[in-house]
Amino acid sequence: MKNNGLNSPIKRLLYANYHALKAYRMAKLYYANFLQYLNSRDRETVIVYQMGKVGSTTIYDSLQPLKNLDVYHIHSLTKERIEVVEKNYKSSFRYKHSITAHILESQYLRKKLEKGLEGKKKWKVVTLVRDPIARNISSFFQILEEYVGHNYQAKIESMKVEDIIEELMELFLYKYKGEKPLNWFDIELKAVFGMDIYSREFSKSKGYEIYEAEFADILLIKLENLNECAGDAFKNFLGINNFTLIHSNISSSKSYSNIYRQFLDSILLPESYINKMYTSKYMCHFYSQEEIEALKAKWCRQNHAVNVTKSLEPLLADGTIFSSERRVS
C-alpha cells in the first residue's frame, strides 16, 4: 500500500471504508486532471476502452508516458454496467480493501459524457479484439476469485495440480459467462457513441481500422496483429512517430502462470462451444476464414490430445455444459 502522503491512522481509516477511499481517490483524479488542464489546454483525451483481457494494459502503459495525452483505461461507459461493476467492488471491499482505477475513471468520463461534448474536441478511443476463446480463458483466470473465493492462493498450495485443473475446468464450463466478446461492441461502444462497428469494413490483413463517430474517433486493433501494426496504427491515429509497445499484464507472468499453462494444455471444449464462437458475427467480421480455421484447429487438436474426465462425460454428452441456465452471474 503506497503512503500517498497520508499518515497511518488516516490510511487505515480510508482503506477500511469503501466510500471514504472512493471519495479520496476520486478527488485525486479530479485534481490531477485539473492540473493537466492548466498545464496544456490542447491535450488529447485518449480512452483505452474495451472488454478485459484483450491487451489493453499494454496499450495504456505504452501511451500513458507520452506528452500532451490524457490517457484513461476503462472497460465500461454505459450507466447500467458501471453500476453493476461498482456493486461488485462494494461487496468485495471487505477483503480486498481496494478500488480499481477502471471504475473511477469510468464514472468520471461518464459524467463528462452526460454533460455533453458538443463543440469540444473529439475523444480518441482505442479498442481491441482478440480470439474469444483465448480471451475468455485469460479473463476467467483474472477474475478467478469471484468463482472460488478470495483465498484461492491457499487452495493452490494445498491441492494436487491435477485436482485443481479438474476443478477449474468445471468452473469454467459451468459458471463462466463467455458471451462478452460476441456482444461487447453492441452493448458498450454502439450504445455510448452510436458507432456500429459491424456496419463498417475491417481490414483483416492490416489488423486495424480507424472509424469516425460524432463525438469520438475510434482505433480498433486486432490483438494478434498488434506487434506488427502498432507503429502504423498509432502514427495514423494520433500522429505518434516511433510508437513503442510496453507489454504488460500478461497471464503467463502472473502468480497463477503454472496453473494457467497447464489449464491451457488440458482444457477440453465441446465442439458446439468452439463452433458458437468461431461462426459468430464477431469472428467473421474481424478474422479471415484462414485465421478462423487455424484457431479451430488449435482448440480441436487440444481436444483430441486429452481424455475427458469422468465427471464431465455426461455433461458433454447431453450438451448442457454450456447452456445459459447452468451458468451463474
Salt bridges, closest charged atoms under 4 A:
ASP70 OD1 - ARG43 NE 2.57
GLU86 OE2 - LYS22 NZ 2.67
GLU114 OE2 - ARG110 NE 3.12
GLU145 OE1 - LYS96 NZ 3.80
GLU167 OE2 - LYS155 NZ 3.39
GLU179 OE2 - LYS276 NZ 3.40
GLU179 OE2 - ARG327 NH1 2.42
ASP186 OD2 - LYS281 NZ 3.30
GLU209 OE2 - LYS206 NZ 3.87
ASP217 OD1 - LYS122 NZ 3.27
ASP217 OD2 - LYS124 NZ 2.98
GLU291 OE1 - LYS222 NZ 2.99
GLU313 OE2 - LYS310 NZ 3.81
